[in-house]
Amino acid sequence: MNYFKKFIYIFIIFSAISIKSVMAASIDHFNLTMSPESAKIWEAFDITIEAMDKNDSIIKDYVWWILILSPTDAEAEFPSVLKDNSYTFKKSDEWKVKFENAIKFKKSWKQKVEVYDINEEDVVWSVEVDITKDAVQTNTDIEILTPEDGLTIWENKINLTWKTKKNYQVKLFLNWKEIETLNSNDEWFFEKQVTDLDNWDNTFSAQILDADNKVIGESKSVKIKVSSNVPKIKSVKITPNKDVEVESKLSAELISVAWLDEVSLLINDVVFKLEDKWEWVYRWTVVAPKDSWDYVVDAILKDDLWHITKELWVETINVKAIELKSWTWEQILIWWTPWSQELPQNKDLKITWLKLIKLKTKSILTWDKLKDAYKYNVYKKLEDGKLELITTVDEPKFEIDIDLKQKDITYDYFAVKAVAKSDTWSVTYEWDLSEATKIQTWPELYILLFLSMLIGWFTIYKKKYYKS
């Protein structure tokens, strides 16, 4: 669309609109700002537009249609948001709209941009910028920040950061083959991570393109060397790695390259150095952490050239707390002594015929007497399910007093273990626990009996009263 066609387009629009907006009626002019004030051909400008009233104040409810044109350069390029050189203000603009990298000119000299209010044809505002013919000079407009020329790296990837004028297209080359076309950002940088580099030499270069994709500038070449003979991990194995007890010993094995100076595993900030058992196989014993958790294992490898490889999360260890058993110290001693087999393992120590007798003021728990039993341990079951040793009795009987002062009916669970004694050694051990028995600890029967007696007494008294 050349300038003449745009003028006809504006004339038709102005002729078609006969109703004026109340919001636009108060507009007096636009504030236009273009940045920078001067540029070269095809370098982009930012433009900021504000709708102003006659007092030079921003019209905060301006939501109307504007046209943006360049009467001096019909081939000026506008962004897609300014399709057909028009734009409608929105509330989200907050009465000020800015288009970044918006306008490019093809002709040199002074160029003008005009903004029209579509509903007020007399409101036209313009701004001028200077455009020069100078083309981008080769090897001067691309500054290489990283990497440095002649750098040696130890992996097959690198981050590139180069600098040029903003909003330029930059074509990137690796070993003289095009790998990507980028755009420089608002801070004039273009960045790229390049992977799969060749082992040994790699050469980077870049070209600047104009709007017609013609090369208008070229960087110098940067050569880097990749030495990928860094130690690499092939496999890591820790046995066991699931349901591991705290502070238990584990076997660790790592397979890598031969003759490494140092191979370590990092578990919960503790370093375990592995030994070279034979070529490329490294083993050692590691210790699980003292707290239950799922721990991530990292690996660190170092060769004689001080190349270091650190890989994160090569293995996971699931550590669980030791399940405590309700053993006595005598049982623990017996478990670890070679003469534990001499204890009466074949003796009958199972609690049988466990029964409850309820009286007015007490409950009595009894069971069959066991000839091989030395004593009996009585346990109470707590709310969390654990057992608490209440007492040790000599006879197969345990009495529970009932608290008559309690107002609520309560029950507790009790269980019994038989205690045996070695015929050879002066040690004892407990047999299997009996089933827990529910025992009432509030005098329900006694209170019921008392209430029945009270009701009977009241009935007799009532009959005597009426007879009299």
Buried (B, 14 or more C-beta within 10 A) or exposed (E): EEBEEBEEBBEEBBEEBEEEBEBBEBBBBBBBEBEEEEBBBBBBBBBBBBBBBEEEEEBEEBBBBBBBBBBBBBEBBBBEEBEEBBBEBEEEBEBBBEBBBBBBBBBBEEBBBBBBBBBBBEBBBBBEBEBEEEBBEBEEBBEBEEBEEEBEBBEBEBEBEBBBBBBBBBBBBBEEEEEEEBEBEEEBBBBBEBEEBEEEEBBBBBBBBBBEEEEBBBBEEBBBBBEBEBBEBEEBEBEEBEEBBBEEEBEBBBEBBEEBBBBBBBBBEEEBEBEBEEEBBBBBEBEBBEEBBEBBBBBBBBBEEEBBBEBEEBBEBBBBEEEEEEEBEBBEBBEEEEEBEEBBEEBEBEBEEBEBEBEEEBBBBBBEEBEEBBBBBBBBBEEEEEBEEBEEBEEBBBEBEBEEEEEEEEEBBBBBBBBBBBEEBEBBBBBEBBEBBEBBBBBEBBEEEEEEEEEEEEEEEEEEEEEE
